[in-house]
Amino acid sequence: MPIDTKQKVFAAEYVRMSTEHQKYSTQNQAAKIREYADRHNLEIIQSYEDKGKNGLSLDGRPALKQLISDAKSGAAVFKYVLVYDVSRWGRFQDADESAYYEYLCKQAGLKIVYCAEQFENDGSPVSTIVKGVKRAMAGEYSRELSAKVFAGQCRLIEMGFRQGGPAGYGLRRILIDQNGSKKGILKSGEQKSLQTDRVILVPGPSEEVDWVNAIYRWYVDQDCSLGEIVSRLTTQGVRAEEGRKWTLPIVRQILSNEKYIGNNVFNRRSFKLKRLHVVNSPDMWIRKDGAFEAIVSKDLFCRAQSKLKQRGKHFSKEEMLVGLAQLLKRKGRLTAQLINADPDVPSAITFANRFGGLFGAYEKVGYTGRLGHERWRVRKRLLDVALSLIERIEQTLIECGGRVEKHSVPFLLSLNDELRISLILMESAYSPYGLTWTPLTKISTADITILTRMDSMNLEIMDFIALPFEINRQISTTITPANERSYACWRYADLGFLRPLAGRKTLPLGDLKAGVQ
């Protein structure tokens, strides 16, 4: 619908600045938008501005979130939202996600206008097609840029330069110019200002270097557990990096990271295009050995790796339960922290993966904790419901022609090598605010998360709430009377919504040609 220019109409502007081009500065966008507003007799009464934000997802873009919230709540008193172009709305990797956020605004009576585009966003077939192509092009630009940046990072790693991340306890980042001359130490949070500058790691204060070597000797020579090392450091008043308290992950990172013997290793984990975190196999790592000055001897480091590997070896279920029972006898109780700190048993996550959660392992050694036998019985029954349900989901997807693979993480499936589907069983309980639901099973990152709500007595499944990846990151997993309505549009009475995800159809060649025409 064309804009009515006979009388002035209220509008809002949305601007987003990423870091790639000056032409996309918020000032340039605002100038173009205001020119458009003047030509069409629009009065801009509100601005939404996201500075230095990537356009790959809604996460971390408070202004766009606020705009959508104002639209849905009815707080928006304007009729139009002016945006520089399609890419400023977002370079979403799924074009449907971009369309979804625009649809939320449209549903609330707001019209999105792309001021620098050559098409009128009027809902016509031509406009819809062009806009769809523009959205796909915006996403493809980010994919191509990601590949180029990654290739550049790999080249710099192989040249011995550090690529992002904190130095770590006992090390410091130092800035060098294009001639290799040192320019100074970079403090926490500081970044290089010149594109030609590079960063390397150097030994930190001698006191920190001594403590790093002490950690290795305690672990290798004195057979201390990670928990005992944390306790020793804390007792002696030593603080970790940036004055933080020592934790098991910090100590484990010191004992396992090759940077302490001078090796520059990259691509151990991936988070490309702000999608799922991936742990890469060693053959995918990019490395440069001997890039930095070592602060730990190679022999000491290798002995530490041997011990870490031994602790992570494959135990049979019987061996795991024997170790867990012995830990219970020594400590009188069981927690994930106690398990992780004990060198004679696998980690807590290993127990959870092998026994369908820590509760399953605890039950095998006769430990009910503080829940009491009745509460324990209820939780065990609910876990059985979850195990039965994940089997039903798998069977439903297979019957519809899908190819399903189970993950080592409980209640997580892969469908057709395309989608990760996670099941979370929601236990009900009464609170001062009314009936609420909280997760009972492990929360895993997935493309689709299925929240399965039990009834008020925790006897029967009440409904299913299927949340897409981006939405699941934005809202609380705990469901209360205050936020229950937010889940309504993703609510289903049964698992029938899974069937279209799994189905595959082979089109005859003639149909394909007809589609092209």
Secondary structure in CASP SS format (residue, H / E / C, confidence):
PFRMAT SS
TARGET T0000
AUTHOR 0000-0000-0000
METHOD secondary structure of the structure
MODEL  1
M C 1.00
P C 1.00
I C 1.00
D C 1.00
T C 1.00
K C 1.00
Q C 1.00
K C 1.00
V E 1.00
F E 1.00
A E 1.00
A E 1.00
E E 1.00
Y E 1.00
V E 1.00
R E 1.00
M E 1.00
S C 1.00
T C 1.00
E C 1.00
H C 1.00
Q H 1.00
K H 1.00
Y H 1.00
S C 1.00
T H 1.00
Q H 1.00
N H 1.00
Q H 1.00
A H 1.00
A H 1.00
K H 1.00
I H 1.00
R H 1.00
E H 1.00
Y H 1.00
A H 1.00
D H 1.00
R H 1.00
H C 1.00
N C 1.00
L E 1.00
E E 1.00
I E 1.00
I E 1.00
Q E 1.00
S E 1.00
Y E 1.00
E E 1.00
D E 1.00
K E 1.00
G C 1.00
K C 1.00
N C 1.00
G C 1.00
L C 1.00
S C 1.00
L C 1.00
D C 1.00
G C 1.00
R C 1.00
P H 1.00
A H 1.00
L H 1.00
K H 1.00
Q H 1.00
L H 1.00
I H 1.00
S H 1.00
D H 1.00
A H 1.00
K H 1.00
S H 1.00
G C 1.00
A C 1.00
A C 1.00
V C 1.00
F C 1.00
K C 1.00
Y E 1.00
V E 1.00
L E 1.00
V E 1.00
Y C 1.00
D C 1.00
V H 1.00
S H 1.00
R H 1.00
W H 1.00
G C 1.00
R C 1.00
F C 1.00
Q C 1.00
D C 1.00
A H 1.00
D H 1.00
E H 1.00
S H 1.00
A H 1.00
Y H 1.00
Y H 1.00
E H 1.00
Y H 1.00
L H 1.00
C H 1.00
K H 1.00
Q H 1.00
A C 1.00
G C 1.00
L C 1.00
K E 1.00
I E 1.00
V E 1.00
Y E 1.00
C C 1.00
A C 1.00
E C 1.00
Q C 1.00
F C 1.00
E C 1.00
N C 1.00
D C 1.00
G C 1.00
S C 1.00
P H 1.00
V H 1.00
S H 1.00
T H 1.00
I H 1.00
V H 1.00
K H 1.00
G H 1.00
V H 1.00
K H 1.00
R H 1.00
A H 1.00
M H 1.00
A H 1.00
G H 1.00
E H 1.00
Y H 1.00
S H 1.00
R H 1.00
E H 1.00
L H 1.00
S H 1.00
A H 1.00
K H 1.00
V H 1.00
F H 1.00
A H 1.00
G H 1.00
Q H 1.00
C H 1.00
R H 1.00
L H 1.00
I H 1.00
E H 1.00
M C 1.00
G C 1.00
F C 1.00
R C 1.00
Q C 1.00
G C 1.00
G C 1.00
P C 1.00
A C 1.00
G C 1.00
Y C 1.00
G C 1.00
L E 1.00
R E 1.00
R E 1.00
I E 1.00
L E 1.00
I E 1.00
D C 1.00
Q C 1.00
N C 1.00
G C 1.00
S C 1.00
K E 1.00
K E 1.00
G E 1.00
I E 1.00
L E 1.00
K C 1.00
S C 1.00
G C 1.00
E C 1.00
Q C 1.00
K C 1.00
S C 1.00
L C 1.00
Q C 1.00
T C 1.00
D C 1.00
R E 1.00
V E 1.00
I E 1.00
L E 1.00
V E 1.00
P E 1.00
G C 1.00
P C 1.00
S H 1.00
E H 1.00
E H 1.00
V H 1.00
D H 1.00
W H 1.00
V H 1.00
N H 1.00
A H 1.00
I H 1.00
Y H 1.00
R H 1.00
W H 1.00
Y H 1.00
V H 1.00
D C 1.00
Q C 1.00
D C 1.00
C C 1.00
S C 1.00
L H 1.00
G H 1.00
E H 1.00
I H 1.00
V H 1.00
S H 1.00
R H 1.00
L H 1.00
T H 1.00
T H 1.00
Q C 1.00
G C 1.00
V C 1.00
R C 1.00
A C 1.00
E H 1.00
E H 1.00
G H 1.00
R C 1.00
K C 1.00
W C 1.00
T C 1.00
L H 1.00
P H 1.00
I H 1.00
V H 1.00
R H 1.00
Q H 1.00
I H 1.00
L H 1.00
S H 1.00
N C 1.00
E H 1.00
K H 1.00
Y H 1.00
I H 1.00
G C 1.00
N C 1.00
N E 1.00
V E 1.00
F E 1.00
N C 1.00
R C 1.00
R E 1.00
S E 1.00
F C 1.00
K H 1.00
L H 1.00
K H 1.00
R C 1.00
L C 1.00
H C 1.00
V E 1.00
V E 1.00
N C 1.00
S C 1.00
P H 1.00
D H 1.00
M H 1.00
W C 1.00
I E 1.00
R E 1.00
K E 1.00
D C 1.00
G C 1.00
A C 1.00
F C 1.00
E C 1.00
A C 1.00
I C 1.00
V C 1.00
S C 1.00
K H 1.00
D H 1.00
L H 1.00
F H 1.00
C H 1.00
R H 1.00
A H 1.00
Q H 1.00
S H 1.00
K H 1.00
L H 1.00
K H 1.00
Q H 1.00
R H 1.00
G C 1.00
K C 1.00
H C 1.00
F C 1.00
S C 1.00
K H 1.00
E H 1.00
E H 1.00
M H 1.00
L H 1.00
V H 1.00
G H 1.00
L H 1.00
A H 1.00
Q H 1.00
L H 1.00
L H 1.00
K H 1.00
R H 1.00
K H 1.00
G C 1.00
R C 1.00
L C 1.00
T C 1.00
A H 1.00
Q H 1.00
L H 1.00
I H 1.00
N H 1.00
A H 1.00
D C 1.00
P C 1.00
D C 1.00
V C 1.00
P C 1.00
S C 1.00
A H 1.00
I H 1.00
T H 1.00
F H 1.00
A H 1.00
N H 1.00
R H 1.00
F H 1.00
G C 1.00
G C 1.00
L H 1.00
F H 1.00
G H 1.00
A H 1.00
Y H 1.00
E H 1.00
K H 1.00
V C 1.00
G C 1.00
Y C 1.00
T C 1.00
G C 1.00
R C 1.00
L C 1.00
G C 1.00
H H 1.00
E H 1.00
R H 1.00
W H 1.00
R H 1.00
V H 1.00
R H 1.00
K H 1.00
R H 1.00
L H 1.00
L H 1.00
D H 1.00
V H 1.00
A H 1.00
L H 1.00
S H 1.00
L H 1.00
I H 1.00
E H 1.00
R H 1.00
I H 1.00
E H 1.00
Q H 1.00
T H 1.00
L H 1.00
I H 1.00
E H 1.00
C C 1.00
G C 1.00
G C 1.00
R C 1.00
V E 1.00
E E 1.00
K E 1.00
H C 1.00
S C 1.00
V C 1.00
P C 1.00
F C 1.00
L E 1.00
L E 1.00
S E 1.00
L E 1.00
N C 1.00
D C 1.00
E C 1.00
L E 1.00
R E 1.00
I E 1.00
S E 1.00
L E 1.00
I E 1.00
L E 1.00
M E 1.00
E E 1.00
S E 1.00
A E 1.00
Y E 1.00
S E 1.00
P C 1.00
Y C 1.00
G E 1.00
L E 1.00
T E 1.00
W E 1.00
T E 1.00
P E 1.00
L C 1.00
T C 1.00
K C 1.00
I C 1.00
S C 1.00
T C 1.00
A C 1.00
D C 1.00
I E 1.00
T E 1.00
I E 1.00
L E 1.00
T E 1.00
R E 1.00
M E 1.00
D C 1.00
S C 1.00
M C 1.00
N C 1.00
L C 1.00
E C 1.00
I E 1.00
M E 1.00
D E 1.00
F E 1.00
I E 1.00
A E 1.00
L E 1.00
P E 1.00
F H 1.00
E H 1.00
I H 1.00
N H 1.00
R H 1.00
Q H 1.00
I C 1.00
S C 1.00
T C 1.00
T C 1.00
I E 1.00
T C 1.00
P C 1.00
A C 1.00
N C 1.00
E H 1.00
R H 1.00
S H 1.00
Y H 1.00
A H 1.00
C H 1.00
W H 1.00
R E 1.00
Y E 1.00
A C 1.00
D C 1.00
L H 1.00
G H 1.00
F H 1.00
L H 1.00
R H 1.00
P H 1.00
L H 1.00
A H 1.00
G C 1.00
R C 1.00
K C 1.00
T C 1.00
L C 1.00
P C 1.00
L H 1.00
G H 1.00
D H 1.00
L H 1.00
K H 1.00
A H 1.00
G H 1.00
V H 1.00
Q C 1.00
END
